[in-house]
Amino acid sequence: MKKTELDLSNFKNSLSTLKECYHDLTEQQDEKLKTYIKDSCVKRFEYTYETAKKIMNKFLKKEYDKTEKDLTINNIFREMYGLGLINNFENWVDYREKRNITAHEYNIDKTYPIVDIIPNFIEDTAFLITNLEKILTDD
């Protein structure tokens, strides 16, 4: 296996901001403020998902010489699942579908249910980061 250089700091920071925002949502009692925090949670989900996708893509290109042609989004998830770097292929497909909802139309009725998947997304993303860090720091 190659010794791939990959900066995870932006990825880790994006997850941290999502966790913080989701925590604030669960602690908030005021419904009006909860609405604003939900908006922020959705936005932070979006950029954390996008960062995760880019990191996975970069990792597979650098570590396994994959090409853009090899790396359709489902293939990225399959490869990462096969390597044990993500723990649930179907979850990541669902995250992509949820992200597509916000990318194509910002409909509150369709967008706010995304908040319900954030705890799983946080867990799955932390799993990915932990596994990438193990590989990237392994001598």
SVG drawing of the C-alpha trace seen along z (x, -y; Angstrom):
<svg xmlns="http://www.w3.org/2000/svg" viewBox="-44 -32 50 38">
<polyline fill="none" stroke="black" stroke-width="0.4" points="0.0,0.0 1.2,-3.5 1.9,-6.1 -0.8,-8.6 -0.7,-12.2 -4.2,-13.4 -5.2,-16.4 -8.3,-15.5 -8.4,-18.8 -11.2,-20.4 -13.1,-17.2 -12.7,-16.9 -13.7,-20.5 -16.8,-20.2 -17.9,-17.1 -17.2,-19.0 -19.4,-22.0 -22.2,-19.6 -22.0,-17.8 -22.0,-21.1 -25.0,-22.4 -27.0,-19.1 -26.2,-19.2 -27.6,-22.8 -30.7,-21.6 -31.3,-18.8 -30.8,-21.2 -33.0,-24.1 -36.5,-24.5 -37.6,-27.5 -39.4,-26.3 -38.5,-29.4 -34.8,-29.0 -35.0,-25.3 -36.1,-26.2 -33.1,-28.3 -30.8,-25.6 -32.4,-23.0 -31.5,-25.2 -27.9,-25.3 -27.8,-21.6 -29.0,-20.9 -26.3,-23.2 -23.6,-21.6 -24.8,-18.2 -24.4,-19.3 -20.9,-20.5 -19.8,-17.7 -21.2,-15.2 -19.5,-16.9 -16.2,-17.0 -16.5,-13.3 -17.2,-12.5 -14.2,-14.5 -11.9,-12.9 -13.0,-9.4 -12.5,-10.2 -9.0,-11.6 -8.1,-8.7 -9.0,-6.1 -7.2,-8.0 -4.0,-8.4 -3.9,-5.1 -5.3,-2.8 -4.7,-4.7 -8.4,-4.9 -9.5,-7.1 -12.5,-9.4 -14.1,-6.8 -13.7,-4.2 -15.1,-6.6 -18.8,-7.0 -20.4,-7.9 -21.8,-4.4 -18.4,-2.9 -16.7,-5.2 -19.0,-3.9 -18.6,-0.3 -14.8,-0.6 -14.7,-2.3 -17.1,0.3 -15.1,3.2 -12.0,1.7 -13.8,1.5 -13.5,-2.3 -17.2,-2.9 -19.5,-0.6 -22.7,-0.7 -22.9,-1.2 -26.7,-1.7 -26.4,-4.6 -24.0,-6.5 -26.3,-6.0 -29.1,-7.4 -26.9,-10.4 -26.3,-11.0 -30.0,-10.9 -30.7,-13.3 -28.0,-15.6 -29.5,-15.6 -32.8,-16.8 -31.2,-19.9 -29.1,-20.4 -32.0,-20.5 -34.8,-22.1 -34.9,-23.6 -38.3,-22.5 -38.7,-22.7 -41.1,-19.6 -38.4,-17.5 -35.4,-19.1 -36.2,-19.0 -36.4,-15.2 -32.7,-15.3 -32.2,-16.4 -33.5,-12.9 -30.5,-11.1 -27.9,-13.4 -27.1,-11.3 -26.3,-8.3 -24.4,-10.5 -22.3,-11.8 -21.5,-8.3 -20.7,-7.0 -18.6,-10.0 -16.6,-9.6 -16.1,-5.9 -14.7,-7.0 -12.4,-9.6 -11.1,-7.2 -10.3,-4.5 -8.7,-7.0 -6.5,-8.3 -5.4,-4.7 -4.4,-4.1 -2.7,-7.5 -0.7,-7.3 0.2,-3.6 3.9,-3.2"/>
</svg>
